[in-house]
């Protein structure tokens, strides 16, 4: 069972709503959020 890979693929396929959840989960990592924001702008 490759649930991890499926979840990762879903996160990439899903809209920014899913990304928001990830950002909220990694709120203690401002550096990670900055990276995500840059990718969203691209």
C-alpha positions as YAML, in Angstrom:
chain: A
units: angstrom
residues:
- id: 1
  name: UNK
  ca: [0.00, 0.00, 0.00]
- id: 2
  name: UNK
  ca: [1.41, 3.38, -1.03]
- id: 3
  name: UNK
  ca: [-0.86, 5.76, 0.85]
- id: 4
  name: UNK
  ca: [1.90, 8.33, 1.36]
- id: 5
  name: UNK
  ca: [2.54, 8.68, -2.37]
- id: 6
  name: UNK
  ca: [-1.19, 8.98, -3.05]
- id: 7
  name: UNK
  ca: [-1.56, 11.70, -0.43]
- id: 8
  name: UNK
  ca: [1.39, 13.63, -1.86]
- id: 9
  name: UNK
  ca: [-0.08, 13.41, -5.35]
- id: 10
  name: UNK
  ca: [-3.45, 14.56, -4.05]
- id: 11
  name: UNK
  ca: [-1.85, 17.56, -2.35]
- id: 12
  name: UNK
  ca: [-0.23, 18.59, -5.63]
- id: 13
  name: UNK
  ca: [-3.41, 17.99, -7.62]
- id: 14
  name: UNK
  ca: [-5.77, 19.57, -5.10]
- id: 15
  name: UNK
  ca: [-6.33, 23.36, -5.07]
- id: 16
  name: UNK
  ca: [-4.74, 25.85, -2.70]
- id: 17
  name: UNK
  ca: [-7.32, 24.79, -0.08]
- id: 18
  name: UNK
  ca: [-5.31, 21.64, 0.57]
- id: 19
  name: UNK
  ca: [-2.09, 23.66, 0.64]
- id: 20
  name: UNK
  ca: [-3.61, 25.92, 3.28]
- id: 21
  name: UNK
  ca: [-4.15, 22.86, 5.48]
- id: 22
  name: UNK
  ca: [-0.51, 21.89, 5.05]
- id: 23
  name: UNK
  ca: [0.61, 25.44, 5.84]
- id: 24
  name: UNK
  ca: [-1.54, 25.51, 8.96]
- id: 25
  name: UNK
  ca: [-0.02, 22.21, 10.03]
- id: 26
  name: UNK
  ca: [3.49, 23.59, 9.45]
- id: 27
  name: UNK
  ca: [2.81, 26.98, 10.97]
- id: 28
  name: UNK
  ca: [5.93, 26.61, 13.09]
- id: 29
  name: UNK
  ca: [7.96, 26.58, 9.86]
- id: 30
  name: UNK
  ca: [7.82, 30.10, 8.33]
- id: 31
  name: UNK
  ca: [10.59, 29.15, 5.91]
- id: 32
  name: UNK
  ca: [8.43, 26.37, 4.47]
- id: 33
  name: UNK
  ca: [5.45, 28.70, 4.09]
- id: 34
  name: UNK
  ca: [7.59, 31.26, 2.26]
- id: 35
  name: UNK
  ca: [8.68, 28.56, -0.17]
- id: 36
  name: UNK
  ca: [5.05, 27.53, -0.75]
- id: 37
  name: UNK
  ca: [4.01, 31.12, -1.39]
- id: 38
  name: UNK
  ca: [6.76, 31.54, -3.97]
- id: 39
  name: UNK
  ca: [5.60, 28.39, -5.78]
- id: 40
  name: UNK
  ca: [1.99, 29.60, -5.75]
- id: 41
  name: UNK
  ca: [3.02, 32.93, -7.31]
- id: 42
  name: UNK
  ca: [4.90, 31.16, -10.11]
...
